[in-house]
C-alpha cells in the first residue's frame, strides 16, 4: 500500500511479515463491524489514542526514538507529517464508516483501485512514464468506476475517497525524512491532541462508549493493536521484498475484504459490481503483467 524501495530479492522473513499485514488488513472489517454502533469519528480517535503506546513501544525496542526528536525540531518535516496525518485519518474515518453502514464492498473496491491510482499519480506528479499496458489498466479501472456510477446513479464516493486519500498518503509519505515506523508514530502523535480533545468532549456530554468497563471499552482499546500492528508488519516486511512481489500481495487484503462483505456481512453484489469488479480485476492483471515485464526489462 505504501511506497517502498525496490528490493533485489525476496526473503522469507519479508514475505512472512507482509503476508501477516495483508491478512490482518483483510480480517479488519470483522473487528470493525463490532464497533458499527459507535460513530466513525470516535473509533478513529481511539485508533489514534491506542496506537501511540504500541508504536512507541516498537521504537523503544528498536532503539530509534531519537529520530522522532529530530523530526519534531524540523518545521518542514513536521508540516509534511501533518499532511500525512490528515490523509491517514480521513482514510481511517471513511473505512470505518463504510463498514458500519454496510458498504464494505466499496472499501474493497477502493483498495483494488489504489495501486492503479498510485501509478497515475506517479505519471502526473513525478513525471514517470507509463507503458501502454499501464495506461490500459488505468483506463479499465476508470471504466469500472464509470459502470458503477451509471448503474447506481452516483459515484462510488467511499471507494474513491479511500483510493485518493491512501494514494496521496503514500505519495507524501515519501517526503518524510524518517523510516515508516517512526513516521507512523509521528502521525499518531500529531493527531493525539485532537483525539483527546474530542474524546474529552464526548465524556463531558456523556456520549462516549469507553466508560464504564464494557466490551466496547476493550474493543476500543484494541483499536491500537489492530491499527498499528499491520502497518508495522508491512513496513518491516516490505524491506525484504521486491516491488513486483509487493504489487501482487497487495491484492490479498481487498480480496479478503470483498469475501467478508459478501459471505459474512451478506452485502448484495448486484449487477453494477458484477460488471465493474471484473473490469478492475482485468486492470490489475494488466498492471501486474506490466510490473513483471518491467522487471525483466
Protein Blocks (a to p, Z undefined) as FASTA:
>chain_A
ZZcdddfbdcfklmmmmmmmmmmmmmmmmmmmmmmmpcfklmmmmmmmmmmmmmmmmmmm
nopmmmmmmmmmmmklmmmmmmmmmmmmmmmmmmmmmmmnopmmmmmmmmmmmmmmmmmm
mmmmnopacdfklmmmmmmmmmmmmmmmmmnopacfklmmmmmmmmmmmmmmmmpccdfk
lmmmmmmmmmmmmmmmmmmmmmmnopafkbccdfklmmmmmmmmmmmmmmmmmmmmmmmc
cfklmmmmmmmmmmmmmmmmmmmnopafbjmlmmmmmmmmmmmmmmmmmmmmmmmZZ
